[in-house]
Amino acid sequence: MKAEYFRYLLQFKRPSGTSRGVLYEKETFILEIAENGKKGIGECAVFRGLSFDDRPDYEETLKWLSNNIHQDFEFLKEELKEFPSIWLGYEQALLNLKHGGNIYFPNEFTDGKTSMVINGLIWMGDIGFMEEQIHEKLEAGFHCIKLKIGVDWKSEHEILQKLRRKFSKEQLELRVDANGGFSKEEAKLVLQQLADLHIHSIEQPIRAGSWSDMAQLCAETPTPIALDEELIGIINFNEKKRLLQSVKPQYIILKPSLVGGFSGSDEWISLADQQNISWWITSALESNIGLNAIAQYAYTKNNPMPQGLGTGGLFTNNFDNHLRLDGDQLFFKG
């Protein structure tokens, strides 16, 4: 078995606003594994500034994996536990090596027999830009949209009020993602304002790491709270269990590139299910390679909620797209 990797810079079609600033490009690494004349491909989608594996030795670790690709799976898993995006790329490449083509998880989805419902994502920007995106998503047939908030709450609140006046909660599910943009006291007010508008949920209302504050908010909130960044960097199984038992969120958001790949996501799901905590799976600006694999994985989980998967349309220089969108239904097109 041999492996090699290369670095790739994805260029955004339009600068994308987040609570951490405006993104113009997205760095990623493509891992290829070859054995017996077959090849498997995976994506190590490091998220600079967010993932805890954004470290100076990231590429050095990729090189180490390439040189040790023949080692035992469990040995590599232990060695790479602090590099979730590299581990996910390795998991993808192995699965693709096994199944061939563009397949990672053979199922009815990859057979083209069925689809998954996804939410539409609205990027931060001025009120005009955000309303333009919302109009596009509604015209395309989305019944669930997620808005990034936490930069200009007054304007963001106005947009949500306008939407709810036009569409009832039965017609349009609204999710918001604050990326830790509020203080605890601000969050209390925002959570009530969101409840008044029948918002489905809010992701990460306050910054990650304040378990006691987050636990209090989750216990008292009129709007369901989803943990997102809170999960990043928690590797140990018992620590994962302790977080969920301590904070008791209504939801958790699973980004495989940030929480230990498919196996790490499986651990979170098993713990969440034990505690009656709901969850959904979200992509994290992967290229079409990683997005395809994550979509196939998400389908295996049989979660009827809208998943937070991208469509491959953000970048000007993306790889071949093996997914197709029809309204808010995501299909595999081979």
C-alpha positions in Angstrom: 0.0 0.0 0.0 1.3 3.4 -1.0 0.0 7.0 -0.3 0.6 10.5 -1.5 -1.1 13.8 -0.9 -1.3 17.3 -2.5 -2.4 20.7 -1.3 -5.2 22.5 -3.0 -6.7 26.0 -2.6 -10.4 26.3 -3.3 -11.5 29.8 -4.5 -14.8 31.1 -3.3 -17.1 32.4 -6.1 -18.1 35.2 -3.8 -16.4 36.2 -0.5 -18.3 34.4 2.2 -19.0 36.2 5.5 -18.7 34.4 8.8 -18.4 35.5 12.4 -14.7 35.0 12.0 -14.4 37.3 9.1 -14.7 37.1 5.3 -13.4 34.0 3.5 -11.8 34.3 0.1 -10.2 30.8 -0.3 -10.2 27.5 1.5 -7.2 25.3 1.9 -7.5 21.6 1.7 -5.4 18.4 1.1 -6.2 15.5 -1.1 -5.0 12.0 0.0 -4.6 9.1 -2.4 -4.0 5.5 -1.4 -3.0 2.9 -4.0 -2.9 -0.9 -3.6 -2.9 -3.7 -6.1 -3.6 -1.4 -9.1 -6.6 0.3 -7.3 -6.8 3.8 -5.9 -8.8 5.4 -3.1 -9.2 9.2 -2.7 -10.0 11.2 0.4 -10.0 14.8 1.6 -8.2 16.1 4.6 -10.2 19.3 4.9 -8.4 21.3 7.6 -10.4 24.4 8.7 -7.9 27.1 9.5 -8.9 29.1 12.5 -11.5 26.7 13.7 -10.3 23.1 13.8 -8.0 22.1 16.7 -5.8 20.4 14.1 -4.9 23.7 12.6 -1.3 23.3 13.7 2.2 24.1 12.3 2.9 20.3 12.0 -0.3 19.6 10.0 1.5 18.9 6.7 4.3 17.1 8.4 1.7 14.8 9.9 0.2 14.2 6.5 3.7 13.3 5.3 4.1 10.9 8.2 0.8 9.2 7.4 1.9 8.8 3.8 5.1 7.1 4.9 3.2 4.9 7.4 0.1 4.1 5.4 0.9 0.3 5.7 0.5 0.5 9.5 -2.4 -1.1 11.4 -5.8 0.9 11.4 -6.0 1.1 15.2 -2.4 2.2 15.5 -2.9 5.0 13.0 -6.2 6.0 14.7 -4.3 6.5 18.0 -1.5 8.4 16.3 -3.9 10.7 14.4 -6.4 11.4 17.2 -5.4 15.0 17.4 -5.8 15.5 13.6 -9.5 14.8 12.9 -9.5 16.1 9.3 -6.5 13.9 8.4 -8.2 10.9 10.0 -11.3 11.6 8.0 -9.3 11.8 4.8 -7.7 8.5 5.6 -11.1 6.9 6.4 -12.5 8.2 3.1 -9.5 6.9 1.0 -9.7 3.4 2.6 -13.5 3.2 1.9 -13.0 4.4 -1.7 -10.2 2.0 -2.2 -12.5 -0.8 -1.2 -15.6 0.3 -3.2 -14.1 2.0 -6.2 -15.6 4.7 -8.5 -17.0 7.6 -6.4 -18.4 5.3 -3.8 -17.7 5.4 0.0 -20.8 3.9 1.5 -22.8 1.7 -1.0 -26.5 2.1 -0.4 -29.8 3.2 -2.0 -28.6 6.8 -2.1 -25.5 5.9 -4.2 -27.8 3.6 -6.3 -29.7 6.8 -7.2 -32.9 5.4 -5.8 -33.5 7.9 -3.1 -32.4 11.3 -1.8 -31.8 13.4 1.4 -33.4 16.6 2.4 -30.9 19.4 3.3 -31.2 23.0 4.6 -30.2 26.0 2.6 -27.4 28.1 4.1 -27.5 31.9 4.2 -24.2 33.6 4.6 -23.5 36.7 6.6 -23.5 40.1 4.9 -25.5 43.3 4.7 -29.2 43.0 4.9 -29.7 43.3 1.1 -27.2 40.4 0.4 -28.8 38.2 3.0 -32.3 38.8 1.7 -31.1 38.1 -1.8 -29.8 34.7 -0.7 -33.0 33.9 1.1 -35.1 34.7 -1.9 -32.9 32.4 -4.0 -33.3 29.5 -1.6 -37.0 29.9 -1.3 -37.4 30.1 -5.1 -35.3 26.9 -5.4 -37.8 25.1 -3.1 -36.0 24.9 0.3 -38.3 24.4 3.3 -35.6 24.7 5.9 -33.0 27.5 5.8 -30.2 28.3 8.2 -28.9 31.9 8.8 -25.6 32.9 10.2 -26.2 35.5 12.9 -24.2 37.2 15.6 -22.6 40.2 13.8 -25.5 42.7 13.6 -28.3 41.2 15.6 -30.7 44.1 15.1 -30.6 43.7 11.3 -30.6 39.9 11.6 -33.6 40.0 13.9 -35.5 42.2 11.4 -34.8 39.7 8.6 -36.2 36.8 10.7 -39.3 38.9 11.6 -39.9 39.6 7.9 -39.5 35.9 7.1 -41.9 34.7 9.8 -44.5 37.3 8.9 -44.5 35.8 5.4 -44.0 32.1 6.2 -45.4 30.2 9.2 -43.3 27.7 11.1 -45.2 25.0 9.2 -44.2 26.5 5.9 -40.6 27.3 6.6 -38.2 25.9 9.3 -35.7 28.5 10.4 -32.4 27.6 12.0 -29.8 30.1 13.1 -26.1 29.7 13.9 -24.4 32.2 16.2 -20.9 30.7 16.1 -20.5 31.8 19.8 -21.3 35.4 18.9 -23.3 36.4 22.0 -22.5 36.8 25.7 -24.5 34.8 28.2 -26.7 37.8 29.0 -27.2 38.7 25.4 -28.0 35.1 24.6 -30.9 35.0 27.1 -32.6 37.9 25.4 -31.9 36.5 21.9 -33.2 33.1 22.9 -36.6 34.6 23.9 -36.8 36.7 20.7 -36.1 33.6 18.6 -38.8 31.7 20.5 -41.3 34.4 19.7 -40.5 33.7 16.0 -40.8 29.9 16.4 -37.2 29.4 15.4 -36.3 25.7 15.2 -32.9 26.0 17.0 -29.8 28.1 17.5 -26.3 26.7 17.2 -23.6 27.7 19.7 -25.2 30.9 21.1 -22.1 31.6 23.3 -18.4 30.7 22.9 -17.3 27.2 23.4 -15.7 26.2 26.7 -18.2 27.6 29.2 -19.9 24.4 30.1 -21.7 25.8 33.2 -23.0 28.8 31.4 -24.1 26.7 28.4 -25.7 24.2 30.7 -27.8 26.9 32.4 -28.9 28.3 29.0 -29.9 24.8 27.8 -31.8 24.2 31.0 -33.8 27.4 30.7 -34.0 28.2 27.0 -37.3 28.7 25.2 -35.4 28.0 21.9 -33.6 24.6 21.4 -29.8 24.9 21.6 -27.4 22.9 19.4 -23.7 22.4 20.3 -21.3 22.8 17.4 -17.9 24.3 18.2 -18.3 22.9 21.7 -17.6 19.4 20.4 -14.3 20.4 18.7 -11.2 19.1 20.4 -12.9 16.6 22.7 -11.2 13.3 21.8 -11.7 11.0 24.8 -15.0 9.0 24.9 -15.6 9.6 28.6 -15.0 13.3 28.1 -17.6 13.4 25.3 -20.0 11.6 27.6 -19.3 14.1 30.4 -19.9 17.1 28.1 -23.3 15.8 27.1 -24.3 14.9 30.6 -23.1 18.2 32.0 -24.6 20.6 29.4 -27.7 18.5 28.3 -28.2 20.3 24.9 -31.3 19.8 22.8 -29.1 19.0 19.7 -25.5 18.4 18.7 -24.1 19.3 15.2 -21.6 16.8 13.7 -19.0 18.0 11.3 -16.9 14.8 10.6 -13.9 16.9 9.5 -13.8 18.5 13.0 -15.0 15.8 15.3 -12.8 12.8 14.4 -14.1 11.6 11.1 -16.8 9.0 10.6 -15.7 6.9 13.6 -15.7 10.0 15.8 -19.1 11.0 14.6 -20.4 7.5 15.3 -19.2 7.9 19.0 -21.0 11.2 19.4 -24.2 9.8 17.8 -24.2 6.7 20.1 -23.8 8.9 23.2 -26.4 11.4 22.1 -28.9 8.7 21.4 -28.4 7.3 24.9 -29.3 10.6 26.3 -32.2 11.4 24.0 -30.2 14.3 22.4 -31.1 14.8 18.7 -28.4 15.6 16.1 -27.7 16.2 12.5 -24.7 16.1 10.2 -23.1 19.1 8.6 -20.3 19.6 6.0 -17.6 22.2 6.7 -16.5 23.8 3.4 -15.1 20.6 2.0 -14.5 20.2 -1.7 -16.8 18.0 -3.7 -14.5 15.0 -2.8 -15.2 15.3 1.0 -18.7 16.5 0.5 -19.6 13.4 -1.6 -18.2 11.1 1.1 -19.9 12.9 4.0 -23.3 12.9 2.1 -23.0 9.2 1.6 -22.2 8.7 5.3 -25.1 10.9 6.4 -27.5 8.8 4.4 -26.5 5.7 6.3 -27.7 7.3 9.6 -31.3 7.4 8.6 -31.9 10.8 10.1 -35.2 12.3 8.7 -34.2 15.9 9.7 -32.8 18.2 7.1 -29.0 17.7 7.0 -26.6 20.6 6.8 -24.8 19.5 3.6 -23.3 21.7 1.0 -24.0 21.4 -2.7 -20.5 22.0 -4.2 -21.5 25.3 -5.6 -19.4 27.6 -3.4 -16.1 27.4 -5.3 -14.9 28.4 -8.8 -12.3 25.6 -9.0 -14.0 22.6 -7.3 -13.5 19.0 -8.3 -16.2 17.0 -10.3 -19.5 17.1 -8.5 -21.2 13.7 -7.9 -24.2 15.2 -6.2 -27.3 16.8 -7.7 -29.8 19.1 -6.0 -33.5 19.1 -6.9 -35.3 21.6 -4.7 -34.1 20.8 -1.2 -33.5 17.1 -2.1 -29.9 16.0 -2.5 -29.3 13.1 -5.0 -26.2 11.1 -5.9 -25.5 11.3 -9.6 -22.5 9.0 -9.9 
